[in-house]
Amino acid sequence: MKCKLSDICSFHKEKIDVAKLTVNSYVSTENMLPNKEGITKASSLPSVSLTQSFEKDNVLLSNIRPYFKKIWKAKFSGGCSNDVLVFKAKEDIDKDFLYYVLSDDNFFAYAMATSKGTKMPRGDKASIMQYDVPIYDIDKQKKISSVLSVIDDMIELNKQINNNLAAQRSM
């Protein structure tokens, strides 16, 4: 059975005072890493007084050039640029399941196919919310998420091992 993305989440639209943010709690498309690698520290804060906020466990997605696959599940609350879409899971939806739905390559292909512009394509928010999503009860969502998170943890550990080996080799 399928539903629309809008049935399992909504856009988080609250604002936050930029004065409450640091370069560690601000996310823009510039400090989101491609290929689902998360985020780094921002180089600066915006010059506006208010910006979009996000909460821990929201899913942040760069809306510029979706083919870069810049996505991050928030580990803390903070603020982000308007070029970052903030998805909030609905009450009966597992937050990790939402992250895995949005980090699927099929979602990024859909976002590109429905994007607007050629030089700097942007995802179309209305079209994005029409994306077809498999719907499961909360227990199955949690089961799927737990399997995928174990795989993600193994991938992260392998990256750390590879980075450590590369650092030792260059000594």
C-alpha positions as CSV (number, residue, x, y, z in Angstrom):
1,M,0.0,0.0,0.0
2,K,1.2,3.5,-0.8
3,C,0.5,7.0,0.4
4,K,1.8,10.5,-0.4
5,L,4.8,12.0,1.4
6,S,2.4,14.6,2.7
7,D,0.6,11.9,4.6
8,I,3.6,11.0,6.7
9,C,5.3,14.4,7.2
10,S,5.0,18.1,6.8
11,F,7.4,21.0,6.3
12,H,8.6,22.5,9.6
13,K,8.1,26.3,9.1
14,E,9.0,27.9,12.4
15,K,11.6,30.7,12.6
16,I,14.6,31.3,14.9
17,D,16.5,34.4,15.9
18,V,20.0,34.2,14.2
19,A,21.5,35.7,17.3
20,K,20.7,32.4,19.1
21,L,22.7,30.4,16.5
22,T,26.4,29.5,16.2
23,V,28.3,28.2,13.2
24,N,27.8,24.8,14.9
25,S,24.0,25.0,15.0
26,Y,23.4,26.6,11.5
27,V,23.0,24.5,8.4
28,S,23.0,25.8,4.8
29,T,23.4,24.0,1.5
30,E,27.1,25.0,1.7
31,N,27.9,23.0,4.8
32,M,25.7,20.0,3.9
33,L,27.8,17.3,2.4
34,P,27.0,15.5,-0.8
35,N,26.0,11.8,-1.1
36,K,24.2,11.6,2.2
37,E,27.3,12.4,4.3
38,G,25.7,14.8,6.7
39,I,27.0,18.2,7.7
40,T,30.1,20.1,8.6
41,K,30.5,23.4,10.6
42,A,29.1,26.4,8.8
43,S,31.6,29.0,7.6
44,S,29.4,31.9,8.7
45,L,25.9,32.9,9.9
46,P,23.4,34.7,7.7
47,S,23.1,38.4,7.9
48,V,19.3,38.4,8.4
49,S,17.7,38.6,11.8
50,L,15.4,35.5,11.5
51,T,15.9,32.2,9.7
52,Q,14.2,28.9,9.4
53,S,14.5,26.6,12.5
54,F,14.7,22.9,12.8
55,E,14.4,20.5,15.7
56,K,16.3,17.4,16.7
57,D,15.2,14.4,14.5
58,N,13.8,16.6,11.7
59,V,15.2,15.6,8.3
60,L,17.0,18.4,6.4
61,L,17.3,18.3,2.7
62,S,19.2,20.7,0.4
63,N,16.6,21.9,-2.1
64,I,19.3,23.2,-4.6
65,R,20.6,20.7,-7.0
66,P,18.9,17.6,-5.6
67,Y,21.3,15.3,-7.5
68,F,24.0,16.1,-4.9
69,K,21.9,14.1,-2.4
70,K,22.5,16.4,0.6
71,I,20.4,15.1,3.5
72,W,20.9,15.0,7.2
73,K,18.8,13.8,10.2
74,A,19.2,16.5,12.8
75,K,21.1,15.5,15.9
76,F,20.3,18.8,17.6
77,S,18.0,21.8,17.2
78,G,19.1,24.9,15.3
79,G,18.6,27.1,12.3
80,C,19.0,26.7,8.5
81,S,18.9,28.6,5.3
82,N,15.7,28.8,3.2
83,D,17.3,26.6,0.6
84,V,17.1,23.7,3.1
85,L,13.8,21.9,3.4
86,V,12.9,20.7,6.9
87,F,10.7,17.7,7.1
88,K,8.9,16.8,10.4
89,A,7.4,13.3,10.8
90,K,3.8,13.1,11.7
91,E,2.8,11.6,15.1
92,D,2.4,8.0,13.9
93,I,5.5,7.9,11.8
94,D,8.9,6.8,12.9
95,K,11.4,9.6,12.5
96,D,14.1,7.2,11.3
97,F,11.7,5.7,8.7
98,L,11.1,9.2,7.3
99,Y,14.8,9.7,7.0
100,Y,15.3,6.5,5.1
101,V,12.3,7.2,2.8
102,L,13.9,10.6,1.9
103,S,17.5,9.3,1.6
104,D,16.4,6.7,-0.9
105,D,18.0,7.2,-4.4
106,N,14.5,6.9,-5.9
107,F,13.4,10.0,-4.0
108,F,16.4,12.0,-5.2
109,A,15.6,10.9,-8.8
110,Y,12.0,12.0,-8.3
111,A,13.1,15.3,-6.8
112,M,15.3,15.9,-9.9
113,A,12.6,14.9,-12.4
114,T,10.1,17.4,-10.8
115,S,12.6,20.1,-10.2
116,K,12.5,23.6,-11.7
117,G,15.5,25.3,-13.4
118,T,18.4,24.0,-15.4
119,K,21.6,25.7,-14.1
120,M,20.6,25.5,-10.4
121,P,17.6,23.2,-10.3
122,R,15.4,23.4,-7.2
123,G,13.1,20.8,-5.9
124,D,9.4,21.7,-6.3
125,K,7.9,21.6,-2.8
126,A,4.4,20.8,-4.0
127,S,5.7,17.9,-6.2
128,I,8.0,16.6,-3.5
129,M,5.0,16.2,-1.1
130,Q,3.3,14.1,-3.8
131,Y,6.0,11.5,-3.8
132,D,4.6,8.0,-3.4
133,V,5.7,6.3,-0.1
134,P,5.1,2.8,1.1
135,I,3.1,2.9,4.2
136,Y,3.5,0.4,7.1
137,D,2.4,0.3,10.7
138,I,4.7,1.9,13.2
139,D,6.2,-1.5,14.3
140,K,7.2,-2.4,10.7
141,Q,8.6,1.2,10.3
142,K,10.8,0.7,13.3
143,K,11.9,-2.7,12.2
144,I,12.9,-1.4,8.8
145,S,14.7,1.6,10.4
146,S,16.6,-0.6,12.8
147,V,17.9,-2.8,10.1
148,L,19.0,0.1,8.0
149,S,20.6,2.0,10.9
150,V,22.8,-1.1,11.7
151,I,24.0,-1.0,8.1
152,D,24.6,2.8,8.3
153,D,26.6,2.2,11.5
154,M,28.7,-0.4,9.8
155,I,29.4,1.9,6.9
156,E,30.4,4.7,9.3
157,L,32.7,2.4,11.2
158,N,34.4,1.2,7.9
159,K,34.9,4.9,6.9
160,Q,36.6,5.6,10.2
161,I,38.8,2.6,9.8
162,N,39.7,3.6,6.3
163,N,40.5,7.2,7.4
164,N,42.6,5.9,10.2
165,L,44.6,3.6,7.9
166,A,45.1,6.4,5.4
167,A,46.4,8.7,8.2
168,Q,48.8,6.0,9.4
169,R,50.0,5.4,5.9
170,S,50.9,9.1,5.4
171,M,52.9,9.2,8.6
